[in-house]
């Protein structure tokens, strides 16, 4: 698992014209889930090193709040033409 490969994968798929295909969507979806899991695991490892579960809860909870915010409130405005 690599955390930093997601933007590179997105760029490669975009440049090859695969971003809008079924394969490209599946690859980006899988990579985004992989990144989310890796960051959660990193938060848990850091919390175990500090011996404080609240660090992991704060990091994972903050990530979930950010995702929910962008899904429900971060919609682009509808422009009337």
Buried (B, 14 or more C-beta within 10 A) or exposed (E): EEEEEBEEBBEBBEEEEBBEEEEBEEBBEEBEEBBBEBBBEEBBEEBEEEEEEEBBEEBBEEBEEEEEEEEEEEEEEEEEE
